[in-house]
């Protein structure tokens, strides 16, 4: 299991009263434990072991997403494939015998079509006696791409950017992106036929089947939401070219059977690991009944208000993924905005929100924490929260109050986690 550490732990704890320092230290321990529990390498190794004698000889590996490197490393060691690809969000050491590509996130890299075409060519070449192990993780939607005829990468990037700015959630984003791609929504699965396909997934989509992760290239496409309805719901029809609108009306791929799949790690596992550690410290972390969703700053306000009114003396934990309505040009992310939404009604306690991938939007941090020291520092610095929110500049607010949590990219991705400690 990889050791994940909060790199700026010392700065977050320095100069604080003992009680505040102890509470922050506990919060940081919980952050680290949650991320470590969904480590890509160990969770993939466990899945391969669980398949046991049922796992056939693997000829080919195709890995894509933010966790692709760790997943591919251990899978290549255990399965000993003859060929394959790993498409990652960053440079990495070669994983023999796989061909490595570096893609872009959250928008496809300029050479994404070349990478996608190479994957498609390999998929078509596999025969009925061959087995392809597909390693899927969040972030794969932008990393593995091959546009439909008449669609360009720029069209996909523009459509994605408009949806994200409007606050579309991951299910809506992936539904639209699937309709614009030759590989998503079961496209890669169709190309792989008649080879045998096996999936291992690290899921960043809370409360949804594995078919939604990375827009489901090797799963039969979900029936909803309909991509054209998503565009209409956000009033974007006039902003998109006719070729995109036409592609949205294409029927989903049919006649596909779901291949064997194991979920190696997900948000629930991260939550359970944090709860187990808290229990050893004499604290019960009560999981919120509903996952985090909706507009981040609104969700934060509601979350802390409910905590104060119902169970202020109880620690809680919640997982999920909110959205950000982009109206300004500042730096931030979902977790930063969620905590900023808590500030107007904050009275006491500590809240921490972080992305398990270590990257919260454009903030340069995994997330942030909010407590008495954060607000006292903000007041002394004369920070204007309303101006910060208006410009989506929440990273500046939490950086100025020395409340950001910095881990660097973690090599995994199971969405976000929020913890409250009284």
Rosetta blueprint (number, residue, H / E / L):
1 X L
2 X L
3 X L
4 X L
5 X L
6 X L
7 X L
8 X L
9 X H
10 X H
11 X H
12 X H
13 X H
14 X L
15 X L
16 X L
17 X L
18 X H
19 X H
20 X H
21 X H
22 X H
23 X H
24 X H
25 X H
26 X H
27 X H
28 X H
29 X H
30 X H
31 X H
32 X H
33 X H
34 X H
35 X H
36 X H
37 X H
38 X L
39 X L
40 X H
41 X H
42 X H
43 X H
44 X H
45 X H
46 X H
47 X H
48 X H
49 X H
50 X H
51 X H
52 X H
53 X H
54 X H
55 X L
56 X L
57 X L
58 X L
59 X L
60 X E
61 X E
62 X E
63 X E
64 X E
65 X L
66 X L
67 X L
68 X H
69 X H
70 X H
71 X H
72 X H
73 X H
74 X H
75 X H
76 X H
77 X H
78 X H
79 X H
80 X L
81 X L
82 X L
83 X E
84 X E
85 X E
86 X E
87 X E
88 X E
89 X L
90 X L
91 X L
92 X L
93 X L
94 X L
95 X L
96 X L
97 X L
98 X L
99 X E
100 X E
101 X E
102 X E
103 X L
104 X L
105 X L
106 X L
107 X L
108 X L
109 X L
110 X L
111 X L
112 X H
113 X H
114 X H
115 X H
116 X H
117 X H
118 X H
119 X H
120 X H
121 X H
122 X H
123 X H
124 X H
125 X H
126 X L
127 X L
128 X L
129 X L
130 X L
131 X E
132 X E
133 X E
134 X E
135 X E
136 X E
137 X E
138 X L
139 X L
140 X H
141 X H
142 X H
143 X H
144 X L
145 X L
146 X L
147 X E
148 X L
149 X L
150 X L
151 X L
152 X L
153 X H
154 X H
155 X H
156 X H
157 X H
158 X H
159 X H
160 X H
161 X H
162 X H
163 X H
164 X H
165 X H
166 X H
167 X L
168 X L
169 X L
170 X H
171 X H
172 X H
173 X H
174 X H
175 X H
176 X H
177 X H
178 X H
179 X H
180 X L
181 X E
182 X L
183 X L
184 X L
185 X L
186 X L
187 X H
188 X H
189 X H
190 X H
191 X H
192 X H
193 X L
194 X L
195 X L
196 X E
197 X E
198 X E
199 X E
200 X E
201 X E
202 X E
203 X L
204 X L
205 X L
206 X L
207 X L
208 X L
209 X L
210 X H
211 X H
212 X H
213 X H
214 X H
215 X H
216 X L
217 X L
218 X L
219 X L
220 X L
221 X L
222 X L
223 X L
224 X L
225 X L
226 X L
227 X H
228 X H
229 X H
230 X H
231 X H
232 X H
233 X H
234 X L
235 X L
236 X L
237 X H
238 X H
239 X H
240 X L
241 X L
242 X H
243 X H
244 X H
245 X H
246 X H
247 X H
248 X H
249 X L
250 X L
251 X L
252 X L
253 X L
254 X L
255 X L
256 X L
257 X L
258 X L
259 X L
260 X E
261 X E
262 X E
263 X E
264 X E
265 X E
266 X L
267 X H
268 X H
269 X H
270 X H
271 X H
272 X H
273 X H
274 X H
275 X H
276 X H
277 X H
278 X H
279 X H
280 X H
281 X L
282 X L
283 X L
284 X L
285 X E
286 X E
287 X E
288 X L
289 X L
290 X L
291 X L
292 X E
293 X L
294 X L
295 X E
296 X H
297 X H
298 X H
299 X H
300 X H
301 X H
302 X H
303 X H
304 X H
305 X H
306 X H
307 X H
308 X H
309 X H
310 X H
311 X L
312 X L
313 X L
314 X L
315 X E
316 X E
317 X E
318 X E
319 X E
320 X E
321 X L
322 X L
323 X E
324 X L
325 X L
326 X L
327 X L
328 X L
329 X L
330 X L
331 X L
332 X L
333 X L
334 X H
335 X H
336 X H
337 X H
338 X H
339 X H
340 X H
341 X H
342 X H
343 X H
344 X L
345 X L
346 X L
347 X L
348 X L
349 X L
350 X E
351 X E
352 X E
353 X E
354 X E
355 X E
356 X L
357 X L
358 X L
359 X L
360 X L
361 X L
362 X L
363 X L
364 X L
365 X L
366 X L
367 X E
368 X E
369 X E
370 X E
371 X L
372 X H
373 X H
374 X H
375 X H
376 X H
377 X H
378 X H
379 X H
380 X H
381 X H
382 X L
383 X L
384 X L
385 X H
386 X H
387 X H
388 X H
389 X H
390 X H
391 X L
392 X L
393 X L
394 X H
395 X H
396 X H
397 X H
398 X H
399 X H
400 X H
401 X L
402 X L
403 X L
404 X E
405 X E
406 X L
407 X L
408 X L
409 X L
410 X L
411 X L
412 X L
413 X L
414 X L
415 X L
416 X E
417 X E
418 X E
419 X E
420 X E
421 X E
422 X L
